[in-house]
Amino acid sequence: MPTEIIAFSVALVASLSLTVPMRQLALHLGMVDHPGPRKVHVAPMPLLGGVAMYLGFVLALLLTVPGPTWMQIVGILAGATLVAIVGFLDDGGLLHHQVKLFVAMPVAALLLLASGIRAQVFIEFFPGTRGVFLDGCVTILWVVGITAAFSILDHMDGLCAGIVAIAAVFYTVLAVLSGQVLVSTLAAATLGAALGFLRWNFKPAKIFMGDGGAMFLGFLMAALGLKLREPHISSSAEWLIPVFVLGVPIFDTTLISISRGRRGLLPFTSPGKDHAAHRLANLGFGQRGAVLGLYFAGAVFGGLGLILRYIPGPANYAVAAAVAVLVLTGVFLLEKAPYERQRKIQHP
């Protein structure tokens, strides 16, 4: 049986089974997310769903990844564990929120670099130290940006886990087509962990993943994007594929960055009901319709990423430019949609 199927099945069953006891533990410890003016839920919701996903993912790796290849994923697992722990500590109010963005995420990116996982965008144009340095900077920006994007994407029932599951499907397919067994196994394990949790998180949610879970998933999405290689196109263009696969969180982050920036707010430190899902819900789609709509968008973006591997040469950039125009048009239109405006907040 292919390792991808085993990894998916183990992660799915473990995440599905462990979410219920994690819910009880969260209630026992008082780890709950209380309703508030910037949130859509109306009753206290237990956190720690991310622990079930984390354990499911790790268990799947233990049972499927052969010993000689473990050194290749040490950086991924170390970085994922770091951001998960910091996120869970933040869920419990045990550290300042800025530690996540300015300490945990950059350090997790450095762990990937130390293990040899990096972007390969500039090395083709600048062989040697200069290209390595530039790609190292891109790696840090990518990991921090994508991890943070998924952290703030977790604001509506089933949204973050569902988008991760869709992206993981495309990562798995792309890795299988490219013969990257390790990457496809990691992606399949991520898919299983996300789907197992989604059973309890889709509206009406019984549990939240918490910031630890969202950061954990976001980091995995960033790391898999760095590991994915496409032999049919140049290394300077293959970076477009993970950008497309993760199109929904990138779109949402772009939207709130522009919208909040225009209002004098910091995008990652000013939570509010102004995300794409909130705006779609306010346009009449409702919460479930908004989430399903973004699922569809995630599938479209992923499909474009899959198609991109078959498009030769400079045409890749032409397609990317056309999609960028459409994305910015979507941002412009949604920026005008109704949303609940937030004020500047003072953090302790």
Contacts in CASP RR format, 6 or more apart in sequence:
PFRMAT RR
TARGET T0000
AUTHOR 0000-0000-0000
METHOD contacts of the structure
MODEL  1
MPTEIIAFSVALVASLSLTVPMRQLALHLGMVDHPGPRKVHVAPMPLLGG
VAMYLGFVLALLLTVPGPTWMQIVGILAGATLVAIVGFLDDGGLLHHQVK
LFVAMPVAALLLLASGIRAQVFIEFFPGTRGVFLDGCVTILWVVGITAAF
SILDHMDGLCAGIVAIAAVFYTVLAVLSGQVLVSTLAAATLGAALGFLRW
NFKPAKIFMGDGGAMFLGFLMAALGLKLREPHISSSAEWLIPVFVLGVPI
FDTTLISISRGRRGLLPFTSPGKDHAAHRLANLGFGQRGAVLGLYFAGAV
FGGLGLILRYIPGPANYAVAAAVAVLVLTGVFLLEKAPYERQRKIQHP
3 64 0 8 1.000
3 65 0 8 1.000
3 181 0 8 1.000
3 185 0 8 1.000
3 188 0 8 1.000
4 172 0 8 1.000
4 176 0 8 1.000
4 181 0 8 1.000
4 184 0 8 1.000
4 185 0 8 1.000
4 187 0 8 1.000
4 188 0 8 1.000
5 188 0 8 1.000
6 60 0 8 1.000
6 63 0 8 1.000
6 64 0 8 1.000
7 60 0 8 1.000
7 61 0 8 1.000
7 63 0 8 1.000
7 64 0 8 1.000
7 185 0 8 1.000
7 186 0 8 1.000
7 188 0 8 1.000
7 189 0 8 1.000
7 192 0 8 1.000
8 60 0 8 1.000
8 188 0 8 1.000
8 189 0 8 1.000
8 191 0 8 1.000
8 192 0 8 1.000
9 192 0 8 1.000
10 56 0 8 1.000
10 59 0 8 1.000
10 60 0 8 1.000
10 63 0 8 1.000
10 64 0 8 1.000
10 189 0 8 1.000
11 56 0 8 1.000
11 57 0 8 1.000
11 59 0 8 1.000
11 60 0 8 1.000
11 188 0 8 1.000
11 189 0 8 1.000
11 190 0 8 1.000
11 191 0 8 1.000
11 192 0 8 1.000
11 193 0 8 1.000
11 196 0 8 1.000
12 191 0 8 1.000
12 192 0 8 1.000
12 193 0 8 1.000
12 195 0 8 1.000
12 196 0 8 1.000
14 52 0 8 1.000
14 55 0 8 1.000
14 56 0 8 1.000
14 59 0 8 1.000
14 60 0 8 1.000
14 193 0 8 1.000
15 52 0 8 1.000
15 53 0 8 1.000
15 55 0 8 1.000
15 56 0 8 1.000
15 57 0 8 1.000
15 192 0 8 1.000
15 193 0 8 1.000
15 194 0 8 1.000
15 195 0 8 1.000
15 196 0 8 1.000
15 197 0 8 1.000
16 195 0 8 1.000
16 196 0 8 1.000
16 197 0 8 1.000
16 199 0 8 1.000
18 51 0 8 1.000
18 52 0 8 1.000
18 55 0 8 1.000
18 56 0 8 1.000
19 49 0 8 1.000
19 52 0 8 1.000
19 196 0 8 1.000
19 197 0 8 1.000
19 199 0 8 1.000
19 200 0 8 1.000
19 207 0 8 1.000
20 200 0 8 1.000
22 46 0 8 1.000
22 48 0 8 1.000
22 49 0 8 1.000
22 50 0 8 1.000
22 51 0 8 1.000
22 52 0 8 1.000
22 207 0 8 1.000
23 46 0 8 1.000
23 48 0 8 1.000
23 49 0 8 1.000
23 200 0 8 1.000
23 206 0 8 1.000
23 207 0 8 1.000
25 31 0 8 1.000
25 48 0 8 1.000
26 32 0 8 1.000
26 46 0 8 1.000
26 47 0 8 1.000
26 48 0 8 1.000
26 49 0 8 1.000
26 207 0 8 1.000
27 46 0 8 1.000
29 48 0 8 1.000
30 46 0 8 1.000
31 46 0 8 1.000
31 47 0 8 1.000
31 48 0 8 1.000
31 91 0 8 1.000
31 92 0 8 1.000
32 44 0 8 1.000
32 45 0 8 1.000
32 46 0 8 1.000
32 47 0 8 1.000
33 39 0 8 1.000
33 41 0 8 1.000
33 44 0 8 1.000
33 45 0 8 1.000
33 46 0 8 1.000
33 47 0 8 1.000
33 91 0 8 1.000
33 208 0 8 1.000
33 210 0 8 1.000
34 44 0 8 1.000
35 41 0 8 1.000
35 42 0 8 1.000
35 43 0 8 1.000
35 44 0 8 1.000
37 340 0 8 1.000
38 271 0 8 1.000
38 272 0 8 1.000
38 273 0 8 1.000
38 342 0 8 1.000
39 155 0 8 1.000
40 155 0 8 1.000
40 156 0 8 1.000
40 157 0 8 1.000
40 273 0 8 1.000
40 278 0 8 1.000
40 287 0 8 1.000
41 157 0 8 1.000
41 205 0 8 1.000
45 205 0 8 1.000
45 207 0 8 1.000
45 208 0 8 1.000
46 206 0 8 1.000
46 207 0 8 1.000
46 208 0 8 1.000
47 91 0 8 1.000
47 92 0 8 1.000
47 207 0 8 1.000
47 208 0 8 1.000
47 209 0 8 1.000
47 210 0 8 1.000
48 88 0 8 1.000
48 91 0 8 1.000
48 207 0 8 1.000
48 210 0 8 1.000
49 197 0 8 1.000
49 200 0 8 1.000
49 201 0 8 1.000
49 207 0 8 1.000
49 208 0 8 1.000
49 209 0 8 1.000
49 210 0 8 1.000
49 213 0 8 1.000
50 84 0 8 1.000
50 88 0 8 1.000
50 197 0 8 1.000
50 209 0 8 1.000
50 210 0 8 1.000
50 212 0 8 1.000
50 213 0 8 1.000
50 216 0 8 1.000
51 88 0 8 1.000
51 213 0 8 1.000
52 193 0 8 1.000
52 196 0 8 1.000
52 197 0 8 1.000
53 161 0 8 1.000
53 193 0 8 1.000
53 194 0 8 1.000
53 196 0 8 1.000
53 197 0 8 1.000
53 209 0 8 1.000
53 213 0 8 1.000
53 216 0 8 1.000
53 217 0 8 1.000
54 80 0 8 1.000
54 81 0 8 1.000
54 84 0 8 1.000
54 193 0 8 1.000
54 213 0 8 1.000
54 216 0 8 1.000
56 189 0 8 1.000
56 193 0 8 1.000
57 80 0 8 1.000
57 189 0 8 1.000
57 190 0 8 1.000
57 193 0 8 1.000
57 220 0 8 1.000
58 77 0 8 1.000
60 188 0 8 1.000
60 189 0 8 1.000
60 192 0 8 1.000
60 193 0 8 1.000
61 73 0 8 1.000
61 77 0 8 1.000
61 185 0 8 1.000
61 186 0 8 1.000
61 189 0 8 1.000
64 185 0 8 1.000
64 189 0 8 1.000
65 73 0 8 1.000
65 182 0 8 1.000
65 185 0 8 1.000
69 182 0 8 1.000
71 115 0 8 1.000
72 115 0 8 1.000
72 182 0 8 1.000
73 182 0 8 1.000
73 186 0 8 1.000
74 115 0 8 1.000
75 111 0 8 1.000
75 112 0 8 1.000
75 114 0 8 1.000
75 115 0 8 1.000
75 117 0 8 1.000
76 112 0 8 1.000
76 115 0 8 1.000
76 117 0 8 1.000
76 186 0 8 1.000
76 220 0 8 1.000
76 223 0 8 1.000
76 227 0 8 1.000
78 108 0 8 1.000
78 111 0 8 1.000
78 115 0 8 1.000
79 107 0 8 1.000
79 108 0 8 1.000
79 111 0 8 1.000
79 112 0 8 1.000
79 219 0 8 1.000
80 108 0 8 1.000
80 216 0 8 1.000
80 219 0 8 1.000
80 220 0 8 1.000
80 223 0 8 1.000
82 104 0 8 1.000
82 107 0 8 1.000
82 108 0 8 1.000
82 111 0 8 1.000
83 100 0 8 1.000
83 104 0 8 1.000
83 105 0 8 1.000
83 108 0 8 1.000
83 147 0 8 1.000
83 212 0 8 1.000
83 215 0 8 1.000
83 216 0 8 1.000
83 219 0 8 1.000
84 212 0 8 1.000
84 213 0 8 1.000
84 215 0 8 1.000
84 216 0 8 1.000
85 212 0 8 1.000
86 95 0 8 1.000
86 99 0 8 1.000
86 100 0 8 1.000
86 103 0 8 1.000
86 104 0 8 1.000
86 212 0 8 1.000
86 215 0 8 1.000
87 100 0 8 1.000
87 104 0 8 1.000
87 210 0 8 1.000
87 211 0 8 1.000
87 212 0 8 1.000
87 213 0 8 1.000
87 215 0 8 1.000
88 210 0 8 1.000
88 211 0 8 1.000
88 212 0 8 1.000
88 213 0 8 1.000
89 95 0 8 1.000
90 97 0 8 1.000
90 99 0 8 1.000
90 100 0 8 1.000
90 211 0 8 1.000
90 212 0 8 1.000
91 210 0 8 1.000
91 211 0 8 1.000
91 212 0 8 1.000
96 347 0 8 1.000
97 269 0 8 1.000
97 347 0 8 1.000
98 269 0 8 1.000
98 347 0 8 1.000
100 148 0 8 1.000
100 151 0 8 1.000
100 211 0 8 1.000
100 215 0 8 1.000
101 144 0 8 1.000
101 148 0 8 1.000
101 268 0 8 1.000
101 269 0 8 1.000
104 215 0 8 1.000
105 143 0 8 1.000
105 144 0 8 1.000
105 145 0 8 1.000
105 147 0 8 1.000
105 148 0 8 1.000
105 215 0 8 1.000
105 219 0 8 1.000
106 140 0 8 1.000
106 143 0 8 1.000
106 144 0 8 1.000
108 143 0 8 1.000
108 147 0 8 1.000
108 219 0 8 1.000
109 139 0 8 1.000
109 140 0 8 1.000
109 142 0 8 1.000
109 143 0 8 1.000
109 144 0 8 1.000
110 140 0 8 1.000
112 118 0 8 1.000
112 139 0 8 1.000
112 143 0 8 1.000
112 223 0 8 1.000
112 226 0 8 1.000
113 136 0 8 1.000
113 139 0 8 1.000
113 140 0 8 1.000
117 139 0 8 1.000
117 223 0 8 1.000
117 226 0 8 1.000
117 227 0 8 1.000
118 132 0 8 1.000
118 135 0 8 1.000
118 136 0 8 1.000
118 139 0 8 1.000
118 226 0 8 1.000
119 135 0 8 1.000
119 136 0 8 1.000
119 138 0 8 1.000
119 139 0 8 1.000
119 142 0 8 1.000
119 226 0 8 1.000
119 239 0 8 1.000
120 135 0 8 1.000
120 235 0 8 1.000
120 238 0 8 1.000
120 239 0 8 1.000
121 134 0 8 1.000
121 135 0 8 1.000
121 138 0 8 1.000
121 235 0 8 1.000
121 236 0 8 1.000
121 239 0 8 1.000
122 130 0 8 1.000
122 131 0 8 1.000
122 134 0 8 1.000
122 135 0 8 1.000
122 138 0 8 1.000
122 236 0 8 1.000
123 131 0 8 1.000
123 132 0 8 1.000
123 134 0 8 1.000
123 135 0 8 1.000
123 235 0 8 1.000
124 234 0 8 1.000
124 235 0 8 1.000
124 236 0 8 1.000
125 131 0 8 1.000
125 236 0 8 1.000
126 134 0 8 1.000
139 226 0 8 1.000
142 222 0 8 1.000
142 226 0 8 1.000
143 219 0 8 1.000
143 222 0 8 1.000
143 223 0 8 1.000
143 226 0 8 1.000
145 222 0 8 1.000
145 253 0 8 1.000
146 218 0 8 1.000
146 219 0 8 1.000
146 221 0 8 1.000
146 222 0 8 1.000
146 246 0 8 1.000
146 249 0 8 1.000
146 250 0 8 1.000
147 215 0 8 1.000
147 218 0 8 1.000
147 219 0 8 1.000
147 222 0 8 1.000
148 253 0 8 1.000
148 268 0 8 1.000
149 218 0 8 1.000
149 246 0 8 1.000
149 249 0 8 1.000
149 250 0 8 1.000
149 252 0 8 1.000
149 253 0 8 1.000
150 160 0 8 1.000
150 163 0 8 1.000
150 164 0 8 1.000
150 214 0 8 1.000
150 215 0 8 1.000
150 217 0 8 1.000
150 218 0 8 1.000
150 221 0 8 1.000
150 249 0 8 1.000
151 211 0 8 1.000
151 214 0 8 1.000
151 215 0 8 1.000
151 218 0 8 1.000
151 268 0 8 1.000
152 252 0 8 1.000
152 253 0 8 1.000
152 256 0 8 1.000
152 267 0 8 1.000
152 268 0 8 1.000
152 271 0 8 1.000
152 275 0 8 1.000
153 159 0 8 1.000
153 160 0 8 1.000
153 163 0 8 1.000
153 214 0 8 1.000
153 248 0 8 1.000
153 249 0 8 1.000
153 252 0 8 1.000
153 253 0 8 1.000
153 275 0 8 1.000
154 160 0 8 1.000
154 208 0 8 1.000
154 209 0 8 1.000
154 210 0 8 1.000
154 211 0 8 1.000
154 213 0 8 1.000
154 214 0 8 1.000
155 271 0 8 1.000
155 272 0 8 1.000
155 273 0 8 1.000
155 275 0 8 1.000
155 277 0 8 1.000
155 278 0 8 1.000
156 203 0 8 1.000
156 275 0 8 1.000
156 277 0 8 1.000
156 278 0 8 1.000
156 281 0 8 1.000
156 287 0 8 1.000
156 290 0 8 1.000
156 291 0 8 1.000
157 201 0 8 1.000
157 202 0 8 1.000
157 203 0 8 1.000
157 204 0 8 1.000
157 205 0 8 1.000
157 287 0 8 1.000
157 288 0 8 1.000
157 291 0 8 1.000
158 198 0 8 1.000
158 201 0 8 1.000
158 202 0 8 1.000
158 203 0 8 1.000
158 205 0 8 1.000
158 291 0 8 1.000
159 277 0 8 1.000
159 291 0 8 1.000
159 294 0 8 1.000
160 209 0 8 1.000
160 214 0 8 1.000
160 217 0 8 1.000
161 194 0 8 1.000
161 195 0 8 1.000
161 197 0 8 1.000
161 198 0 8 1.000
161 201 0 8 1.000
161 202 0 8 1.000
161 209 0 8 1.000
161 217 0 8 1.000
162 194 0 8 1.000
162 195 0 8 1.000
162 198 0 8 1.000
162 291 0 8 1.000
162 295 0 8 1.000
163 248 0 8 1.000
163 249 0 8 1.000
163 294 0 8 1.000
163 295 0 8 1.000
163 298 0 8 1.000
164 190 0 8 1.000
164 194 0 8 1.000
164 217 0 8 1.000
164 218 0 8 1.000
164 220 0 8 1.000
164 221 0 8 1.000
165 191 0 8 1.000
165 192 0 8 1.000
165 194 0 8 1.000
165 195 0 8 1.000
165 198 0 8 1.000
166 295 0 8 1.000
166 298 0 8 1.000
166 299 0 8 1.000
166 302 0 8 1.000
167 221 0 8 1.000
167 245 0 8 1.000
167 246 0 8 1.000
167 298 0 8 1.000
167 302 0 8 1.000
168 187 0 8 1.000
168 188 0 8 1.000
168 190 0 8 1.000
168 191 0 8 1.000
168 192 0 8 1.000
168 194 0 8 1.000
168 221 0 8 1.000
168 224 0 8 1.000
169 191 0 8 1.000
170 245 0 8 1.000
170 302 0 8 1.000
170 303 0 8 1.000
170 305 0 8 1.000
170 306 0 8 1.000
171 183 0 8 1.000
171 184 0 8 1.000
171 187 0 8 1.000
171 190 0 8 1.000
171 221 0 8 1.000
171 224 0 8 1.000
171 225 0 8 1.000
171 228 0 8 1.000
171 242 0 8 1.000
171 245 0 8 1.000
172 184 0 8 1.000
172 187 0 8 1.000
172 188 0 8 1.000
172 191 0 8 1.000
173 306 0 8 1.000
174 228 0 8 1.000
174 230 0 8 1.000
174 241 0 8 1.000
174 245 0 8 1.000
174 305 0 8 1.000
174 306 0 8 1.000
174 309 0 8 1.000
175 181 0 8 1.000
175 183 0 8 1.000
175 184 0 8 1.000
175 187 0 8 1.000
175 228 0 8 1.000
176 184 0 8 1.000
177 309 0 8 1.000
178 228 0 8 1.000
178 229 0 8 1.000
178 230 0 8 1.000
178 231 0 8 1.000
180 227 0 8 1.000
180 228 0 8 1.000
180 229 0 8 1.000
182 227 0 8 1.000
183 224 0 8 1.000
183 227 0 8 1.000
183 228 0 8 1.000
186 220 0 8 1.000
186 224 0 8 1.000
186 227 0 8 1.000
187 224 0 8 1.000
190 217 0 8 1.000
190 220 0 8 1.000
190 221 0 8 1.000
190 224 0 8 1.000
194 217 0 8 1.000
197 209 0 8 1.000
200 206 0 8 1.000
200 207 0 8 1.000
201 207 0 8 1.000
201 208 0 8 1.000
201 209 0 8 1.000
202 291 0 8 1.000
203 287 0 8 1.000
203 288 0 8 1.000
203 291 0 8 1.000
209 217 0 8 1.000
221 246 0 8 1.000
221 249 0 8 1.000
224 242 0 8 1.000
225 241 0 8 1.000
225 242 0 8 1.000
225 245 0 8 1.000
225 246 0 8 1.000
226 242 0 8 1.000
228 238 0 8 1.000
228 241 0 8 1.000
228 242 0 8 1.000
229 238 0 8 1.000
230 238 0 8 1.000
230 241 0 8 1.000
230 309 0 8 1.000
232 309 0 8 1.000
232 310 0 8 1.000
233 308 0 8 1.000
233 309 0 8 1.000
233 311 0 8 1.000
233 312 0 8 1.000
233 313 0 8 1.000
233 316 0 8 1.000
234 313 0 8 1.000
237 313 0 8 1.000
237 316 0 8 1.000
237 317 0 8 1.000
240 305 0 8 1.000
240 308 0 8 1.000
240 316 0 8 1.000
240 317 0 8 1.000
240 320 0 8 1.000
241 305 0 8 1.000
241 308 0 8 1.000
241 309 0 8 1.000
243 250 0 8 1.000
243 320 0 8 1.000
244 301 0 8 1.000
244 302 0 8 1.000
244 303 0 8 1.000
244 304 0 8 1.000
244 305 0 8 1.000
244 308 0 8 1.000
244 320 0 8 1.000
244 323 0 8 1.000
245 301 0 8 1.000
245 302 0 8 1.000
245 305 0 8 1.000
246 301 0 8 1.000
247 297 0 8 1.000
247 298 0 8 1.000
247 301 0 8 1.000
247 302 0 8 1.000
247 327 0 8 1.000
248 276 0 8 1.000
248 294 0 8 1.000
248 297 0 8 1.000
248 298 0 8 1.000
248 301 0 8 1.000
251 276 0 8 1.000
251 297 0 8 1.000
251 327 0 8 1.000
251 330 0 8 1.000
251 331 0 8 1.000
252 275 0 8 1.000
252 276 0 8 1.000
252 277 0 8 1.000
252 294 0 8 1.000
253 267 0 8 1.000
254 327 0 8 1.000
254 328 0 8 1.000
254 331 0 8 1.000
255 275 0 8 1.000
255 276 0 8 1.000
255 331 0 8 1.000
255 334 0 8 1.000
255 335 0 8 1.000
256 267 0 8 1.000
256 274 0 8 1.000
256 275 0 8 1.000
257 267 0 8 1.000
258 331 0 8 1.000
258 335 0 8 1.000
259 274 0 8 1.000
259 335 0 8 1.000
259 339 0 8 1.000
260 266 0 8 1.000
260 267 0 8 1.000
260 270 0 8 1.000
260 274 0 8 1.000
261 267 0 8 1.000
263 341 0 8 1.000
264 344 0 8 1.000
265 342 0 8 1.000
265 344 0 8 1.000
269 345 0 8 1.000
269 347 0 8 1.000
270 342 0 8 1.000
270 344 0 8 1.000
270 345 0 8 1.000
271 342 0 8 1.000
272 278 0 8 1.000
272 340 0 8 1.000
272 342 0 8 1.000
273 339 0 8 1.000
273 340 0 8 1.000
273 342 0 8 1.000
274 339 0 8 1.000
274 340 0 8 1.000
274 341 0 8 1.000
274 342 0 8 1.000
276 290 0 8 1.000
276 294 0 8 1.000
276 334 0 8 1.000
277 287 0 8 1.000
277 290 0 8 1.000
277 291 0 8 1.000
277 294 0 8 1.000
278 290 0 8 1.000
278 339 0 8 1.000
278 340 0 8 1.000
279 334 0 8 1.000
279 337 0 8 1.000
279 338 0 8 1.000
279 339 0 8 1.000
280 286 0 8 1.000
280 289 0 8 1.000
280 290 0 8 1.000
280 293 0 8 1.000
280 294 0 8 1.000
280 334 0 8 1.000
280 337 0 8 1.000
281 287 0 8 1.000
281 289 0 8 1.000
281 290 0 8 1.000
282 337 0 8 1.000
282 338 0 8 1.000
282 339 0 8 1.000
283 337 0 8 1.000
283 338 0 8 1.000
285 293 0 8 1.000
304 319 0 8 1.000
304 323 0 8 1.000
308 316 0 8 1.000
308 319 0 8 1.000
308 320 0 8 1.000
311 319 0 8 1.000
END
